[in-house]
Amino acid sequence: MLENLVVVDKEDIREVVNNKKLYGNRFVAVTCEKEGEYYELLYHFDNNYELSHIKILIKPDDVIKSISSIYPSALLIENEYKDLYGFEFEGLLIDYKGNLFLADKSPKTPMLDKNTQ
């Protein structure tokens, strides 16, 4: 179990992340894990060597609000998850359209559990 974990509705992710930024938190990463019929996105932040985490639950066809307008470095992981899982991010600063890592002839969404669709 993670310490300093807050679970929020996916609709509120941008607002909650913006508050992290206002309080001086540094964006570290986003991790993804399958949890039943959902996928768990964990957003990780650091402030003075103390980690905190925000969790949202999504379904593969959900549209997720991008945090790249708040933390531009997030555009890489959001595009990576678009490649690997097919997740759709609304408001990406730069959208590689599923081709950040995958070539045109690569298998599409190789990490997506096809049984959850």
C-alpha positions in Angstrom: 0.0 0.0 0.0 1.3 3.4 -0.9 1.5 6.1 1.6 0.3 9.6 0.7 -2.2 8.2 -1.8 -5.3 10.1 -2.8 -8.0 8.5 -5.0 -9.9 10.9 -7.3 -12.5 10.8 -10.0 -10.9 10.8 -13.5 -12.8 14.0 -14.3 -10.9 15.8 -11.5 -7.4 14.7 -12.4 -6.3 18.0 -14.0 -7.5 20.1 -11.1 -5.9 17.9 -8.5 -2.6 17.8 -10.4 -2.7 21.6 -10.9 -2.9 21.9 -7.1 0.2 19.7 -6.7 2.0 22.1 -9.1 0.9 25.1 -7.1 2.3 23.6 -3.9 5.7 23.0 -5.5 5.4 19.3 -6.3 7.6 17.8 -9.0 6.0 15.4 -11.4 7.9 12.0 -11.3 5.9 9.5 -13.3 2.6 7.8 -14.2 2.3 4.0 -13.7 -0.4 1.8 -15.0 -1.8 -1.5 -13.6 -4.7 -3.7 -14.4 -7.3 -3.8 -11.6 -10.3 -6.0 -12.5 -12.1 -4.5 -15.4 -10.4 -1.2 -14.8 -6.9 0.2 -15.3 -5.3 2.1 -12.4 -3.3 5.1 -13.3 -1.0 6.3 -10.5 0.4 9.8 -10.8 3.6 10.1 -8.7 5.0 13.4 -7.3 7.9 14.5 -5.2 8.1 17.5 -2.8 11.3 17.8 -0.7 12.0 14.0 -1.0 8.5 13.0 0.0 6.5 11.1 -2.5 2.8 11.5 -3.0 0.4 9.7 -5.4 -2.9 10.3 -7.1 -4.9 7.4 -8.3 -7.7 7.3 -11.0 -9.5 4.3 -12.3 -10.3 4.1 -16.0 -11.8 1.8 -18.6 -9.9 1.4 -21.9 -12.4 3.5 -23.9 -12.5 6.4 -21.3 -11.0 9.8 -22.3 -8.5 10.9 -19.8 -7.6 14.6 -19.3 -4.0 15.2 -20.1 -1.8 16.8 -17.5 0.8 17.9 -20.1 -0.5 21.5 -20.0 0.5 21.5 -16.4 3.6 19.3 -16.5 4.9 19.3 -20.1 7.1 16.2 -19.5 3.9 14.1 -19.0 3.3 14.2 -22.7 5.8 11.4 -23.1 4.2 8.9 -20.7 0.7 9.9 -21.9 1.8 9.2 -25.5 3.5 6.0 -24.4 0.2 4.8 -22.8 -1.6 5.8 -26.0 0.7 3.5 -27.9 0.7 0.6 -25.5 -2.9 0.6 -24.2 -4.8 2.8 -26.7 -5.8 5.2 -24.0 -7.1 8.5 -25.3 -5.8 11.7 -23.6 -7.7 15.0 -24.1 -5.6 18.1 -24.5 -2.1 16.5 -25.1 0.4 19.2 -25.9 1.9 17.0 -28.7 0.0 13.9 -29.8 2.0 11.3 -31.6 -1.2 9.5 -32.6 -0.1 6.1 -31.4 3.4 6.3 -33.0 5.7 7.6 -30.3 7.3 4.1 -30.0 5.3 2.0 -32.4 5.9 1.9 -36.1 2.9 2.0 -38.5 3.1 -1.8 -39.0 3.6 -2.6 -35.3 0.8 -4.5 -33.4 -1.6 -1.9 -32.0 -2.1 -1.5 -28.2 0.1 -4.5 -27.2 -0.4 -4.0 -23.5 -4.2 -3.7 -23.5 -6.0 -6.7 -22.1 -8.2 -7.6 -25.0 -10.7 -9.3 -22.6 -11.7 -6.0 -21.0 -13.0 -4.4 -24.1 
